Amino acid sequence: MTLKTQCNIRPVRASDFDQWHALWHDYLEFYHTTLPEAVYRSTFDRLLAGDAGIHGLMAERGDQAVGLVHYIFHPTCWKVEPLCYLQDLFTVPQARGQGVARALIEAVYAAADAAGAPTVYWLTAENNYPGRMLYDRVGSRSPFIKYTRPV
């Protein structure tokens, strides 16, 4: 492993709140979204507790957080095993193209394998071309189109 790809991937811990908050804020900003502070606190608390199969990992170099991923295990009617939804993936701009996002995805793959969830899936914006370049190397594109309930 070269120096540029070295990072430590580990579960989110209570002392991470400030760095996690900053990373998730920037992730949401990338998707032109804002959330109330209560959602940040609730999400972080659920990540720590592992409630409802919700988990989070941080990528760090030294004492600096450079990325995060959130993933959720859930049942499905189509398989006996649970599925793993990789919900949020973000790396700081300075760490992009250096293997951090790939390391986070591979860590989710390993967590899914350990939990007996062979299927890992995620969504991304159609115009997220840098992310899609990586996703095309570490995953298979699905032919499905996402619809949501209008609000």
Protein Blocks (a to p, Z undefined) as FASTA:
>chain_A
ZZklgccdddddfklmmmmmmmmmmmmmmnopacdfklmmmmmmmmmnopghiacdddde
hjbcfbdcdddddddfkbmbdcdddfbgcddfklgonlmmmmmmmmmmmmmmmnopabcc
ddddfklmmlmmmmmmmmccdfbdcddddZZ
